[in-house]
Amino acid sequence: MTDRRRDAAETQGIHAGAGEFPPPFGLNPPVVTSSAFDYRADQVRYPRYHNTLNHDLVAERLAALEGGEAALVTASGMGALSAIFLGLMQPGSHAILLDGLYGGTTDLVEGLLKPLGLCFSIWNGEPDQLESLITEHTRLVHVESPTNPLLGIVDLARVARIARQHGLISVIDNTFASPVLQRPIEFGFDLVMHSATKYLGGHSDLLSGAVVGSNVLIDRIRPTAIRLGASMNGQDLALLERSLKTLAVRVRQQSANAGELAGRLNRHVAITRVFYPGLADHPGHEQARAQMDGFGGMLSFQLAPGFEPEVFLDRLGLIQPAVSLGGVESTICQPSRTSHSRITPCERARLGIDDRLMRLSVGLEAIDDLWDDLRLALCPS
Ligand SMILES: Cc1ncc(COP(=O)(O)O)c(C=O)c1O
């Protein structure tokens, strides 16, 4: 990545979309709390229509950060995913999903979309297999990179090229990387979605989602988002807008901390395996290096037999056992009991997700404090 782009993430996170407000407002945009607006105006505004001042501002900033034309900010990451699938597919149409997606996405597909008549195939991540799954009914391809929780990496340019050649819409969940470390639209992706609850919000205090893409695609998704009612209020949008100002500096430091911890954990006798794309032995290392500007703040590791997961978690003092990720504070969880608890035990076993797998969201604490916490919790009892 060039220095110019790095500057852009820091600068856009603070300034994009901010516009100019009358002097009495000072430097920060006003928080519009109204849910009632004059319907005789040129554009009818209403929070559920995703078009209040705070919505427009955050959408413009996220579009700038991801390099897209437009964005929709939704009430959650699942709100964004639901609007994408339901807005772009119909009963009988088909989508291809990368194997090993976030468990909530799999649950949405199994629990809602399939019963509505939408069809899906699972892609094993091998580029050669992707084309063989495409049928005349295929409308989109959805991937994550890095994946949750095993940090798998896909070749973004290749997926986007294959999708384009076949007239499919390519969608990526960019939650783990954030636009600071990865801008999939530059590799040809059509839509980028986020659980903004994670790095974009960054303080474990709001629930939000987003989808970024071309004006045409966002306009196709918007009516479904409005029907679903997955919009946000002005106060949460203002909180998200404020968080975006520190996104770049947070994510770069979290990524640096995670890289350091991954290396130390990888050498620890109590750990059988560390999943982190920054490690040279990670199967996606070279690909991640080619398409990311840093390997991210998320890593997973497998506790060696003999180390009880509960004992390890109880011994941690600084790192909090918690669901979610991407906050300034380090958190840890067992995906088997959190993000992937709703998929079948058999499916979890197939994916290699058991109770000994720990997913660590590395925060902004001093690296030596984090390491001391892990090191002491990993001491033999
Ligand atoms: C990668 C990923 N995508 C989507 C989601 C769903 O986001 P939300 O919880 O904001 O609906 C999550 C939540 O953990 C996630 O980790």
The ligand as a MOL file (V3000), in Angstrom:
LIG
                    3D

  0  0  0     0  0            999 V3000
M  V30 BEGIN CTAB
M  V30 COUNTS 16 16 0 0 0
M  V30 BEGIN ATOM
M  V30 1 C -17.6500 -11.1570 10.6350 0
M  V30 2 C -18.9950 -10.7520 11.1670 0
M  V30 3 N -19.9630 -10.4060 10.3100 0
M  V30 4 C -21.2000 -10.0370 10.7380 0
M  V30 5 C -21.5090 -10.0230 12.0820 0
M  V30 6 C -22.8910 -9.6300 12.5300 0
M  V30 7 O -22.8620 -8.3180 13.0230 0
M  V30 8 P -23.8750 -7.7370 14.1400 0
M  V30 9 O -23.6660 -8.5130 15.3850 0
M  V30 10 O -23.4840 -6.2950 14.2090 0
M  V30 11 O -25.2450 -7.9150 13.5830 0
M  V30 12 C -20.5290 -10.3680 13.0180 0
M  V30 13 C -20.8410 -10.3640 14.4570 0
M  V30 14 O -20.1090 -10.8930 15.2650 0
M  V30 15 C -19.2410 -10.7440 12.5490 0
M  V30 16 O -18.2590 -11.1070 13.4020 0
M  V30 END ATOM
M  V30 BEGIN BOND
M  V30 1 1 1 2
M  V30 2 1 2 3
M  V30 3 2 2 15
M  V30 4 2 3 4
M  V30 5 1 4 5
M  V30 6 1 5 6
M  V30 7 2 5 12
M  V30 8 1 6 7
M  V30 9 1 7 8
M  V30 10 2 8 9
M  V30 11 1 8 10
M  V30 12 1 8 11
M  V30 13 1 12 13
M  V30 14 1 12 15
M  V30 15 2 13 14
M  V30 16 1 15 16
M  V30 END BOND
M  V30 END CTAB
M  END
